[in-house]
């Protein structure tokens, strides 16, 4: 029998199966961009509360727009707090991405906040996540534990040696290599790009050995091939800011002179 569940609910299943999925970061407090991305064919979006002015209200609307457009909404929280994760999940996020996870202890706390069984996620029965009570409490909790992806970001130098242990924490579904912060940590070191590439290779190996998926954000076609070569199966292509800037720059170049 064909699986009749909406595609957005299958994100974690597809992630764990290492299916190739393409997404992007969202930083603009609007729903229209998401409504465009769904029909184009993007698999998921990451609503970026860390680096954009996205409060709970607009995040709620953006999650609604993504689900309505059959595209999986993930939320990158600004920092780890159980309350921040709970808010995003109750609004219907299909995944959580947590920045700056540099220890097993923090990874365990993140995982517990994302899970009911064996975790500490607070319960609410009338939320978008529970389809407004269409599922009873037990069904809702089991469904969420099956469907919600818990992703942690390895983006600090002191996290590198712990990447394998972090990946093995029960409840952590995937690692994201935060090459932006890693690069920034080297300051004006002219050898930063090579060092970050070496770090990425180490983290990718740790993910592979722990048998967890890897996410990356490639910056060019060559970098896309590099990320695929490391085993990244879920890849983020730029952001809404990046798409607008690239298209605007091309337009002005095309029509100037």
ABEGO torsion letter per residue (X at the ends): XBBABBAAAAAAAAAAAGBBBBBBBBABBBAAAAAAAAAAGBABBBBBAAABBBBAAAAAAAAAAAAAAGBBBBBBBABBBAAAAAAAAAAGBABBBBBGBABAAAAAAAAAAABABGBABBBBABBAAAGGGABBAAAAAAAAAAABBBBBBBABAAAAAAAAAAAABBGBABBBBBAAAAAAAAEABAAAAAAAAAAAAAAAAAAAAAGBBBBBBBABAAAAAAAAAAGBABBBBEBAAAAAAAAAAAAAAAABX
